[in-house]
Amino acid sequence: LQLLGRLVANFRLSVLSELNLNPVLQGMAAVGQKLLHDQVRDCEQAKGDLEDMELREFREEALSVLIMDCTVLLASDPWLMYSGTEVTRRQAQKHLASLILGPLYQGMVECRTRMAALEEHYLVSHETELDEAKEEIMANDMREELEGISAVGRLDLATALACLAERHGHTMPRLQSIWGEASGQQVVTAETAALLEEARLLTMYVSHLLTDDNKGETPEIPVAVMQACQEDHDLRKQQPEQGTVSIANRIASAVQAMMQFAEAQMQRIAANPSNMRLSPMLAKTFLQFLRCWAPSYIFPAGYSDSPSENPIVHEWAHPEKAQHAVNFCITLCLYYECYWPQEGSVQEEAAQLLLSLVKRGGKVRVTVVNSPMFVEMVKFHCVTAGMRHGAPAHEFDGAVRSKLGDSASESTWTMIRGYQRLPYDDRAKLFSMILIACSDPSHAQSLSLFNDALKAVHDAFGSLLQALGHATVSHEDVNAKEMTSLCLAMVYGLTNASEMNQPER
C-alpha cells in the first residue's frame, strides 16, 4: 500500500491513466474491503473494547495509507476534474468510482458507524470515560478521515447519498421511537448511547459529503458537488426518459431528512429539556452541519451574477424555500438557547450558525430579518437586556409584563426564562448577530428592530449609571456588580458587531 501511495503521489492520474490500472485498483478495493470487514468482525468479537483488538492499530495504519495516500489523491486529482472533455471526465470518474471508490466509501460508512456504536455501547455499559487528550486526538483523526473520504464520495455523489440515506432510514426511526417513550424511561442505556453515536456519525458523513468548512472564506457549494449536479442535469436533458432521481433532488432529500430529525429533537426538548436521551452532542452536530450548509446553499454566492441551469444553485434560491430554510435554522437555534441555555458547546455552535447567515448580507440578511422567529429573538433580547441572572421572580415578571403585557403565552414565558439564563457572553454574541442582521437602514423592519435592540441595552446601562451616580446603590453591591458584568458584555457585543470585515457589511 505504501508503494501504491508513492506511485499515486509521484505520477498522479495524468501518467497512470496511460497504464492499465484495473488490476491495481481492483486490488486496492479488495484490500480496503478486507481491512474494513476484519475491523468490524474483531470489534464485534471484542464487544466494542477497542483495546482488546489485537490488530486494530495495524489495520488503521493500513487504511490510513489506502485512504489518505491513495484513494483521496486519486479522487481529488485535478486531471480527473478539469482535463479533457466533459464526456471523457465523466467516463473516467465513473470508471474509477465503480472499480474502487464507490464500494470503499460505502464500506467505510458501514464500518465506522458500526464500530462507533459498538465502542459507545462498551464505554457506557462499563461506565468508562476516555481520557480527554486521547478523545481529542481521536476526534481530529476522525475529522481528517471524514474530509478525505468525502472526496471519494463526491466522485459518485448519487451512490454515496443513496448509501447514507439507507443508513439514515435504518437508524433515525429507532432513535425517534426511543425519544417518544414514556417520561419515566429517560436513562441513557448502552443501547441508546450506541444509537445516538451512530446517528451523530451519520450526520457528520452527510455534512462532509455536501459541504466544506468555510471558516474565514466566502461560503460556497463545493466544486465537486456543483460539477456532479451540472453533469447530471446535462445528461437528463440528453436523455429525458431517464427515470432515476436527480442528484440535486437527492441532496435536497438528504438535507430535508436532517432537518426533520433535528426538528423531532427540538420538539422533544421543548416537552422535556431534562431528557438525557436527547443528547447535546447530537444537537451540536446538527448545528455544525447547518453552519456549513445554510450560508453555502441558501441564495448561493454568485447565483445571480450569471444565468445558470445548475439545479443545485436554484434549489434554495427561491424566496419561499430560502425563507423556510432560514426560519428552520433560527427556530432551532432559539429552542436550543431557551431550553438548553447552559450547554456551552451547543450555544457556541448556535451563535456561529446565526452569524454565518447574517454575515452573508444581501438577500440572506433580509430573509433572516423577515423570519417571525428572528423577531421573537429580538423581543427576548429586549426583555432581558437589563435582567441579570440573579433577578428575583417579581423583577422578572414585572420586566416581562412591561414589555409584553399579559398576552404572552406560557411557552413564551418559559422561553424568556431560558433566554435570561444564557451566559452573558452568549447573550452578547446574539446581540452582535442582531445588530449585524438589522444593519440595513433602507429596510424598514431592520431599522426598527435595530433601534429596539440598541435602546434596550442603552436603557439598561443608563439605569445602572444613574443608580450608581445618585448613590441609590453601592458599587460594592453584589447585584450592582452582576448588572455591570451584564452591561459590559452587551457593550462588548456592540463593539464586536462594528468590527466586521468589509465584505461582511
C-alpha positions in Angstrom: 0.0 0.0 0.0 2.8 2.4 0.7 4.3 1.6 -2.7 1.0 2.3 -4.3 0.7 5.6 -2.3 4.1 6.7 -3.6 3.2 5.8 -7.2 -0.1 7.8 -7.0 1.6 10.8 -5.3 4.5 10.9 -7.7 2.8 10.2 -11.1 -0.8 11.1 -10.5 -3.5 10.2 -13.0 -2.0 12.2 -15.9 0.6 9.4 -16.2 -1.2 6.5 -14.5 -4.2 6.9 -16.9 -1.9 5.7 -19.7 -1.3 2.4 -17.9 -3.6 -0.5 -17.3 -4.8 0.4 -13.8 -7.7 -2.0 -13.5 -5.8 -4.8 -11.6 -4.2 -2.2 -9.3 -7.5 -0.5 -8.5 -9.3 -3.8 -8.0 -6.5 -5.0 -5.7 -6.8 -1.7 -3.7 -10.6 -2.2 -3.4 -10.2 -5.8 -2.3 -7.6 -4.9 0.3 -9.7 -2.0 1.6 -12.9 -4.1 1.9 -10.9 -6.9 3.7 -9.4 -4.4 6.2 -12.8 -2.9 7.0 -14.5 -6.3 7.2 -11.9 -7.6 9.6 -12.1 -4.4 11.8 -15.8 -4.8 12.3 -15.5 -8.6 12.9 -12.8 -8.1 15.6 -14.7 -5.2 17.1 -17.8 -7.4 17.4 -15.8 -10.2 19.0 -14.3 -7.7 21.5 -17.8 -6.3 22.1 -16.6 -2.8 21.5 -13.5 -2.8 23.6 -11.0 -1.4 21.1 -8.0 -2.1 23.4 -8.8 -5.8 23.0 -8.5 -5.7 19.2 -5.0 -7.1 18.6 -4.5 -5.9 15.0 -6.6 -2.8 15.2 -3.8 -0.2 15.0 -2.0 -2.1 12.2 -5.2 -2.1 10.2 -5.9 1.5 10.9 -2.4 2.4 9.7 -3.0 0.4 6.5 -6.4 2.1 6.0 -4.8 5.5 6.5 -2.3 4.8 3.7 -5.0 3.4 1.5 -7.4 6.3 2.1 -5.2 9.3 2.5 -2.2 8.3 0.3 -4.1 6.5 -2.5 -7.8 7.0 -2.9 -8.0 10.6 -1.8 -5.2 11.6 -4.1 -6.9 9.8 -7.0 -10.4 11.2 -6.2 -9.1 14.8 -5.8 -6.7 14.8 -8.7 -7.2 18.0 -10.9 -6.7 15.8 -14.0 -9.9 14.0 -13.1 -11.9 17.2 -12.6 -10.7 19.6 -15.3 -8.9 17.8 -18.2 -10.3 16.5 -21.4 -13.9 16.9 -22.4 -16.9 16.6 -20.2 -17.7 13.2 -21.6 -14.2 11.8 -21.0 -14.2 13.2 -17.5 -17.5 11.6 -16.6 -16.3 8.2 -18.1 -13.1 8.4 -16.1 -14.8 9.3 -12.9 -17.4 6.6 -13.3 -14.7 4.0 -14.1 -12.7 4.9 -11.1 -15.7 5.0 -8.8 -17.1 1.7 -10.0 -13.8 -0.1 -9.5 -12.8 1.1 -6.1 -14.1 4.4 -4.7 -17.9 3.7 -4.6 -17.6 0.3 -2.7 -14.9 1.7 -0.5 -17.0 4.7 0.5 -19.9 2.5 1.4 -17.7 0.1 3.2 -16.1 2.9 5.2 -19.5 4.3 6.3 -20.8 0.9 7.4 -17.6 0.0 9.2 -17.2 3.3 11.0 -20.8 3.6 12.1 -20.9 0.1 13.3 -17.6 0.3 15.2 -18.6 3.7 16.8 -21.9 2.2 18.0 -20.1 -0.9 19.5 -17.4 1.3 21.2 -20.0 3.6 22.7 -22.0 0.6 23.9 -18.9 -0.8 25.6 -18.0 2.5 27.2 -21.4 3.2 28.7 -22.1 -0.4 29.8 -18.7 -0.4 31.6 -19.1 3.2 32.8 -15.7 4.1 31.2 -14.7 7.6 30.2 -12.0 8.3 27.6 -9.0 10.4 28.6 -9.6 14.0 27.3 -6.3 14.2 25.4 -7.0 10.8 23.8 -10.6 11.8 22.9 -9.3 15.0 21.2 -6.7 13.0 19.2 -9.4 10.5 18.1 -11.7 13.4 17.1 -9.0 15.0 15.0 -8.2 11.7 13.3 -11.9 11.2 12.6 -12.3 14.7 11.1 -9.3 14.1 8.8 -10.7 10.8 7.7 -14.1 12.3 7.0 -12.6 15.1 5.0 -10.6 12.6 3.0 -13.4 10.1 2.4 -15.8 12.9 1.3 -13.6 13.5 -1.7 -14.1 9.8 -2.6 -17.9 10.0 -2.1 -18.2 13.1 -4.3 -16.9 11.2 -7.4 -20.1 9.2 -7.3 -22.4 11.5 -5.4 -25.6 9.7 -6.2 -24.3 6.4 -4.9 -22.8 8.0 -1.8 -26.1 9.8 -1.0 -28.1 6.6 -1.5 -25.8 4.8 0.9 -26.2 7.5 3.6 -30.0 7.6 3.0 -30.3 3.9 3.6 -28.3 4.1 6.8 -30.3 7.1 7.9 -33.6 5.4 7.3 -32.4 2.5 9.4 -31.1 4.5 12.4 -33.2 7.6 12.8 -36.7 6.0 13.2 -35.3 3.8 16.0 -33.9 6.8 17.8 -37.1 8.8 17.4 -39.0 5.8 18.8 -36.8 5.9 21.9 -37.3 9.7 22.3 -41.1 9.1 22.2 -41.1 6.6 25.1 -42.8 7.3 28.4 -41.2 10.1 30.5 -40.1 7.6 33.1 -37.7 5.8 30.6 -35.1 8.5 30.1 -31.9 6.9 31.3 -29.3 6.7 28.6 -28.7 2.9 28.4 -25.8 1.4 26.5 -28.1 0.6 23.6 -29.4 4.2 23.4 -25.9 5.6 23.6 -24.8 3.4 20.7 -27.7 4.6 18.6 -27.0 8.2 19.4 -23.4 7.8 18.4 -24.4 6.1 15.1 -26.8 9.0 14.3 -24.2 11.6 15.2 -21.6 10.0 12.9 -24.1 9.7 10.0 -24.8 13.4 10.3 -21.1 14.1 10.1 -20.8 12.0 7.0 -23.7 13.9 5.3 -22.1 17.2 6.4 -18.6 16.4 5.0 -20.1 15.0 1.8 -22.2 18.1 0.9 -20.2 20.9 2.5 -16.7 22.3 3.1 -15.7 24.1 6.3 -15.8 27.7 5.1 -14.4 29.5 8.1 -12.7 32.6 7.0 -13.8 32.2 3.4 -16.9 33.0 1.4 -19.3 30.1 1.9 -19.7 28.2 -1.4 -21.2 24.9 -2.6 -18.2 22.5 -3.1 -16.9 22.5 -6.7 -17.3 18.7 -7.0 -21.0 18.9 -5.9 -21.6 21.7 -8.5 -20.0 19.6 -11.2 -21.9 16.5 -10.3 -25.2 18.3 -10.4 -24.4 20.1 -13.6 -23.3 16.9 -15.4 -26.4 15.1 -14.1 -28.6 17.9 -15.4 -27.0 17.9 -18.8 -27.3 14.1 -19.1 -31.0 14.3 -18.3 -31.5 16.9 -21.0 -30.0 14.5 -23.5 -31.9 11.5 -22.1 -35.2 12.9 -20.8 -36.7 9.5 -20.4 -34.2 8.6 -17.6 -36.3 7.6 -14.5 -33.8 7.9 -11.7 -33.8 10.6 -9.1 -31.6 13.6 -9.9 -28.6 14.3 -7.8 -30.0 17.7 -6.8 -33.2 16.1 -5.6 -31.1 13.5 -3.6 -29.2 16.4 -1.9 -32.5 18.2 -1.1 -33.9 14.9 0.3 -30.7 14.4 2.5 -31.0 18.0 3.8 -34.7 17.6 4.5 -34.1 14.4 6.4 -31.5 16.1 8.6 -34.0 19.0 9.2 -36.8 16.6 10.1 -34.6 14.7 12.5 -33.4 17.9 14.2 -37.0 19.1 14.4 -38.0 15.9 16.2 -35.3 16.5 18.7 -36.3 20.2 19.1 -39.9 19.3 19.8 -38.8 16.7 22.4 -36.6 19.3 24.1 -39.5 21.7 24.4 -41.6 19.0 26.0 -38.8 17.8 28.4 -35.5 19.7 28.4 -34.0 17.4 31.1 -34.4 14.2 29.0 -30.8 12.9 28.8 -31.6 10.8 25.7 -31.8 14.0 23.6 -28.0 14.4 23.5 -26.5 17.8 23.3 -23.6 16.2 21.3 -26.1 15.3 18.6 -27.6 18.8 18.7 -24.1 20.3 18.3 -23.5 18.0 15.2 -26.8 19.2 13.7 -25.7 22.8 14.2 -22.3 22.2 12.7 -23.9 20.7 9.6 -26.3 23.7 9.2 -23.5 26.2 9.9 -21.6 24.8 6.8 -24.7 24.1 4.7 -27.0 27.1 5.2 -24.7 30.0 4.1 -23.4 28.0 1.2 -26.7 26.7 -0.3 -29.3 29.4 0.6 -29.0 32.1 -2.2 -25.6 30.7 -3.0 -22.8 33.1 -3.7 -22.7 34.2 -7.3 -26.0 32.6 -8.3 -27.4 35.9 -9.6 -24.2 37.1 -11.3 -24.7 34.9 -14.3 -27.5 32.7 -15.6 -27.0 29.1 -14.6 -29.0 26.0 -15.3 -27.4 24.1 -12.5 -30.4 22.8 -10.4 -28.5 22.9 -7.1 -27.8 26.6 -7.5 -31.6 27.2 -7.7 -32.7 24.6 -5.1 -32.7 27.2 -2.2 -32.6 30.4 -4.3 -36.4 30.6 -4.5 -37.6 33.1 -1.9 -40.2 30.7 -0.3 -37.7 27.8 0.0 -35.0 30.1 1.3 -37.3 31.6 3.9 -38.4 28.2 5.1 -34.8 27.1 5.5 -33.8 30.3 7.3 -36.9 30.0 9.6 -35.9 26.5 10.5 -32.3 27.5 11.4 -33.4 30.4 13.6 -36.1 28.3 15.3 -33.7 25.5 16.0 -31.2 27.9 17.5 -33.8 29.8 19.6 -35.1 26.5 21.1 -31.6 25.4 22.0 -30.9 28.8 23.5 -34.0 28.8 25.6 -34.3 25.2 26.6 -30.6 24.3 26.9 -29.0 27.7 28.0 -26.2 26.0 30.0 -25.0 23.7 27.2 -21.9 25.8 26.2 -20.8 23.8 23.1 -24.4 23.9 21.7 -24.7 27.7 22.3 -21.3 28.3 20.6 -22.5 26.4 17.5 -25.9 28.1 17.5 -24.3 31.6 17.6 -21.8 30.6 14.8 -24.7 29.4 12.6 -26.7 32.6 13.0 -23.6 34.8 12.5 -22.7 32.8 9.3 -26.1 33.6 7.9 -26.3 37.3 8.7 -22.7 37.9 7.5 -23.8 36.8 4.0 -25.6 40.1 3.7 -28.0 40.9 0.8 -31.0 38.6 0.4 -29.9 36.2 3.1 -29.8 39.0 5.7 -33.3 40.3 4.6 -34.6 36.8 4.8 -33.3 36.5 8.3 -35.0 39.7 9.4 -38.3 38.7 7.8 -38.4 35.5 9.9 -41.0 35.6 12.7 -38.7 33.7 15.0 -36.0 36.2 14.5 -38.4 38.9 15.6 -39.2 36.7 18.6 -35.5 36.5 19.4 -35.1 40.3 19.2 -38.1 40.5 21.6 -36.5 38.2 24.0 -33.3 40.3 23.9 -35.2 43.5 24.6 -37.0 42.0 27.5 -33.8 40.5 29.1 -31.2 43.1 28.2 -31.3 44.6 31.7 -32.1 41.4 33.5 -29.3 39.8 35.4 -29.2 36.0 36.3 -30.0 36.7 40.0 -33.1 38.8 39.3 -35.9 37.8 41.7 -39.2 36.5 40.4 -41.1 39.7 40.9 -38.5 41.7 39.0 -38.6 39.1 36.1 -42.4 39.2 36.0 -42.5 43.0 36.0 -40.0 43.3 33.2 -41.8 40.8 31.0 -45.3 42.4 31.6 -43.9 45.8 31.0 -42.7 44.7 27.6 -45.3 42.2 26.5 -48.3 42.9 28.7 -50.5 40.0 29.9 -50.9 38.4 26.4 -47.7 36.3 26.5 -48.3 32.6 26.4 -46.9 30.1 29.0 -44.4 28.8 26.4 -43.2 32.3 25.7 -42.7 32.9 29.5 -40.7 29.6 29.6 -38.5 30.6 26.7 -37.8 34.0 28.0 -36.7 32.5 31.4 -34.4 30.2 29.4 -33.0 33.1 27.4 -32.4 35.1 30.6 -30.3 32.1 31.9 -27.9 32.2 28.9 -24.4 33.2 30.0 -23.7 36.9 29.4 -21.1 36.1 26.8 -23.6 34.1 24.7 -26.2 36.9 25.0 -23.6 39.3 23.8 -22.9 37.2 20.7 -26.6 37.1 20.0 -26.8 40.9 20.4 -23.9 41.2 17.9 -25.8 39.0 15.5 -29.0 41.0 15.8 -27.2 44.3 15.1 -25.4 42.8 12.0 -28.7 41.3 10.7 -30.5 44.6 11.1 -27.8 46.9 9.8 -29.5 47.9 6.5 -31.1 51.3 7.2 -33.1 51.2 4.0 -35.1 48.2 5.2 -37.9 49.5 7.5 -38.2 46.4 9.7 -34.4 46.1 10.0 -34.2 49.7 11.2 -37.0 49.3 13.7 -35.5 46.1 15.2 -32.0 47.6 15.3 -33.3 50.6 17.2 -35.3 48.4 19.6 -32.3 46.1 20.4 -29.9 49.1 20.9 -32.4 51.0 23.0 -32.9 48.0 25.4 -29.1 47.9 26.1 -28.9 51.7 26.3 -31.7 51.9 28.9 -30.2 49.1 31.0 -26.8 50.7 31.1 -28.3 54.1 31.7 -30.3 52.9 34.6 -27.2 51.3 36.2 -25.1 54.5 35.7 -27.9 56.6 37.2 -28.3 54.4 40.2 -24.6 54.5 40.8 -24.4 58.2 40.2 -27.1 59.0 42.7 -25.7 56.5 45.2 -29.0 54.7 45.4 -26.9 51.5 45.1 -23.4 51.0 46.2 -20.7 50.0 43.7 -19.9 47.2 46.2 -23.4 45.8 46.0 -23.4 42.2 44.6 -26.4 42.9 42.3 -24.8 46.1 41.0 -21.6 44.1 40.2 -23.6 41.5 38.4 -25.5 44.1 36.5 -22.2 45.8 35.5 -21.0 42.5 34.1 -24.1 42.1 32.0 -23.9 45.7 30.7 -20.3 45.4 29.8 -21.0 42.1 28.0 -23.6 43.9 25.9 -21.2 46.7 25.1 -18.7 44.1 24.0 -21.4 42.7 21.7 -22.0 46.1 20.3 -18.2 46.6 19.7 -18.0 43.1 18.1 -20.7 43.9 15.6 -18.8 47.1 14.5 -15.7 45.1 13.7 -17.0 43.2 10.7 -14.7 42.8 7.6 -15.8 45.0 4.7 -17.2 42.1 2.6 -19.5 41.1 5.5 -21.0 44.6 5.9 
